[in-house]
Amino acid sequence: MRCVEKITQCPGFVKKAKKTRNANRTPEKLIAHMKKMSVEGHKTLKKLQKDVEWVDAKSKKISEAIKERGGHNGEKNPMFGKTHKNKTKIKQSIKAKNRNPKCYQKSTKTKILKGIAVPKELKTAWELYNEQINNFTLASWKKYQSIINPNNFPRGKDYELDHKFSKTEGFLQNVPPEIIGHYLNLEVIPKNKNRSKRIKCSITLEELYLEIGKCSTIPSDSPSSDTITS
């Protein structure tokens, strides 16, 4: 009797297997083994990706699965309503901060070579400014989501994240990107309202600076600019 079709997906089996591995291997040996498996797995995957028939069959399988559940958005998305535990988020955050910066640089170079990213030296001043704002905005949203969106409006189809003092005005007036991406400059509003607002501002720069001055908090833990390259 199994709770799932595949035994390797059974929570009880996974827990038991992990306990056995930990008992028989030191952390160093386990890391070495996982790296070896990763290399072997990537070799197999690279080989399969060159097989046109395999790629075509896999694409059809994915399309059929999406079609069967009626789409990929909202409740039809397998990840809908699922969240990571705070313990996991903290663990991943620490792992990301301790990761060698060369990993991000290598990733960026790969994206550039594949044509899915643009080198910084070829980007316009606006693109670089917008990129920095996006980094600070993401950091603000992750840390102050409950303040930015107190009514818990679902972003996407009906609601969007808006910058009260717009990015465009910030660029024209040379406002630091951390100010435009500050959580006090963010709000979730109806999509049609945000689209009609366009580049207008719903708050003056003086009012924004006054609000930020009261809290004296500027997001300093924004993601590295190397993580957003296009």
LINJO-V821726 format. One line per field, one symbol per residue. ss: DSSP state (H for helix, E for strand, L for the rest). phi: phi as a letter, one per 20 degrees, with the letter a starting at -180 (. if undefined). psi: psi as a letter, one per 30 degrees, with the letter a starting at -180 (. if undefined). Layout:
ss->???
phi->???
psi->???
This chain:
ss->LLLLLLHHHLHHHHHHHHHHHHHHLLHHHHHHHHHHHHHHHHHHHHHHHLLHHHHHHHHHHHHHHHHHLLLLLHHHLLLLLLLLLHHHHHHHHHHHHHLLHHHHHHHHHHHHHLLLLLLHHHLLHHHHHHHHHHHHHHHHHHHHHHHHLLLLLLELLLEEEEELLLHHHHHHLLLLHHHHLLHHHEEEEEHHHHHHHLLLLLLLHHHHHHHHHHHLLLLLLLLLHHHLLL
phi->.cecfeffefgffffffffffffecegffffffffffffffffffffffeegffffffffffffffffenpcdlfefgefmecefgfffffffffffeffgffffffffffffemdbdggfeefffffffffffffffffffecgfefcfelfffpfdccecegefffffffeleggfffefffddbdcggfffffflefdebeffffffffffelccgddfgfffecdc
psi->kkflekeffkeeeeeeeeeeeeefkleeeeeeeeeeeeeeeeeeeeeeffjeeeeeeeeeeeeeeeeeggaglbffkfgkfklkleeeeeeeeeeeefkkffeeeeeeeeeeefgglkkefflleeeeeeeeeeeeeeeeeeehefeeifghkjkcefklkkjejleeeeeeghkkefeegkffgklklkeeeeefecglkgkleeeeeeeeeefhjkjfhllkfffjf.
